[in-house]
């Protein structure tokens, strides 16, 4: 295991930034309908189309498909963010 020393002020700034981002994501998701498009989820997760495809393929993120359009539950996207949150 590797240890890294971080200044207290840098850690506080990082935690403040993470808290701000979490609140922003929750606000945007609460303002939307129950389902999110692929593009919206990519924006929230800051990931590529291929990464999002791998999340679906590996069963990490469930989805619904209507025709060629794929939709994600906003609750499941939030749960996914919580599961992949790095606690400091």
Secondary structure, 3 states (H helix, E strand, C coil): CCCCCCCHHHHHHHHHHHHHHHHHHHHHHHHCCCEEEHHHHHHHHCCCHHHHHHHHHCCCCCCEEECCEEEEEHHHHHHHHHHCCCCC
